[in-house]
Amino acid sequence: MSEHPTSPPVGRVIGTDPATPLEFWVAVSEDRFLQLDDVVVVERSLPGRSEPIRIYGMVADLRVRHEGARFDSDVFLIEDGVLPAQVTEAAKVLATRFEPEVFVPPVPGEVVRKAVGKARDEALFFDGMERRIPAGLSRDGEVIHANLEFMDGTRGAHVNISGVSGVATKTSYAVFLLHSLFTSGELGAGAHNTKALIFNVKGEDLLFLDRPNRHLDGEQMARYTSLGLPASPFASVELWAPPRRGDPSAAPRTGSRADGVTSFFWTLAEFCQDELLPFLFADAGDERQQYTIVVHNVTARLRREANPLDDGGVRLGGVTCRTFEQLIDVISDRLEDDADRGDWAGRSIGTGTINAFVRRLYASRRDAEHLVRGDVPNPGKHRIGMQAQVAVVDIAKLSRRAQRFVVGVVLCRTFRDKEETGAREPLLFVVLDELNKYAPREGHSPIKEILLDMAERGRSLGVILIGAQQTASEVERRVIANSSLRVAGRLDSAEAGRPEYAFLPTAHRQRATILKPGTMILSQPELPVPLVLEFPFPAWATRPDEVGTAPGDSEDTGDPFEGLVE
């Protein structure tokens, strides 16, 4: 132990329980204690080797019992002094690393110490991370790092976060990871050009990322200091929201925030030229419906025949369209016209299939008429851009169909733009909650294909997906499998038993069902054991009543995560 910082012994390896290279038990000294997630180290000398083997491990379970008792009722006699017995405490340790790599079990009786400093970094493979960012704090206040090379595409990419809605704080942790990425300094000069695209799918908690949180107390600010991060909101944010219905000026529809928000929509010309119609039929089961043939045929026809106008409208077959309803009427007329039906719907397409498509198209009118239009001057300023470092697209108040349309179109354009550049940098991080709705395990849809493409090829293009969902068992397997970093917050007990959480040992699965908000379990490729971490309360406001002029001016002493909007 001379090469590593030492700490006092906390116990010795037990000889009554078998020790294996993968796990062993430690008897804890009476004047010491161990808790879950503590990192320990034990040495073993081997014949023919001058240097001992260092075996690192993490405490995964603890037990306390009476030695000398035979029956449960003996506890009363022992406490009364009638029976002799001794209280013993033992910790189950899961091995994390052998240095050098000689995989042998520790010998009973060997001294066990807590790993601190360099020894702790070695135990958790932090010493080999050339580029790392703070991912949170351990239970004893030590920094837990995530290997940036498994996030930015160097060696792997993508993050997946699972947990119960409203309790697991999935979105909050995803935003914290972005804050750590942008402010830790590990991105170097590239941090200024690195972008993040966030879809706000619930409430308006992501519309205040640029405002300080007045409930951030001194204790939480100290946690940011421990992580080496500033306790400050995001410096460069642009906010996008859908326009109000029936508003000719296309004012953004937001409830608690009006300043700094720009409305977004697509022109009829863009709808036709960019082939956006399939995203209105983006249900997972649509590919099994016959009318999807009509969808693709109509989409191709719109691209060829719709002539764009300067103000965003289109002229189709001699008819000028400036509203989505007018465009639908023209499409319906073409499908009902015997002369045009074959060209627009496709050959051998029955009347029933065409009617099913038309009914679905008219049903989408209310969902999309304020998102696809050609009646607003200067439509270019309403096109979602990435001028700021973080772009938040608010879709919380949209219907499910409209949400799918917006997510699909934005992701399609973003991914296509990255493909056209052909360069990985600057990196783009995409944060999307409710991943099970957009990339479900069963069925097909245009959005699912984009997310699959992003998961499988995004690493080479510099597009990194930070996806979140309540149930990973309902998400397309390939999206989950391509995520290098996996995070679990509070899990439902039935969900925790699914095969998708096989990366969690049994003890961690049990703990996941009782985790509090602000506590997550992080698994990354280099570590054989997941790490339990806590992340600080957001330094940015998550709702209107948290907005303040400076962080730390509140006297609130309650649970900082209580009431956090997920």
Secondary structure, DSSP 8 states (H G I E B T S, - for coil): -TTS----EEEEE-SSS---SSEEEEEE-TT----TT-EEEEEE--TT-SS-EEEEEEEEEEEEEEET--STTHHHHHHTTSS--EEEEEEEEEEEEEES-------TT-EEEE--THHHHHHTTGGG-SSEEEEEE-TTS-EEEEEGGGTBSSS-B-EEEE--TTTS-HHHHHHHHHHHHHHSSTTGGGGTT-EEEEEE-STTTTTTTTSBBTT--HHHHHHHHHHT------SSEEEEE-B-TT-TT--B--SS--TTEEE--EEHHHHHHTT-GGGGG--TTGGGSTHHHHHHHHHHHHHHH-EE-TTS-EEETTEEE-BHHHHHHHHHHHHHSHHHHHHHH-TT--HHHHHHHHHHHHHTHHHHTTTEES-SSSGGGGS----SSEEEEE-TTS-HHHHHHHHHHHHHHHHHHHHHH----S-EEEEES-HHHHSBSSS--HHHHHHHHHHHHHHHHTEEEEEEES-GGGB-HHHHHT-SEEEE-S--HHHHTSGGGTTS-HHHHHHHTT--TTEEEEE-TT-SS-EEEE----SB-SSGGGB-SSTT-----S-TTTT---
